[in-house]
Amino acid sequence: MFLELGLKIFTITLSQESTFTFSVLTPWFQSWYMFLVYLILLGLIIYLITKVRVNYLTQSNIKLEHIIDERTKVISDQAEKLKQLDEIKSRFFTNISR
């Protein structure tokens, strides 16, 4: 009995009269259509990761804008109070100097 290897075709000779030839097919997970499925799944995973990341960054941006608006309002209120104090101080010194 001998075994000839070559391009996935095997021949087993049992005797002079009987020979059996067969070929081994590619496993289903290594076929061309499965590589297409793998490629589609990879694309889908990349798309979903990108989508999640964009949503996260958008939400972070909205939170930061809200914080900036709050702090800007606080600074504006402080500036208004300082203007009022400056006017009071100016009136005070004007009344003293008369």
Summary of the structure (lengths in Angstrom):
residues: 98
radius of gyration: 40.6
end to end distance: 127.6
largest distance: 134.8
contacts: 170
relative contact order: 0.05
helix: 70%
strand: 12%
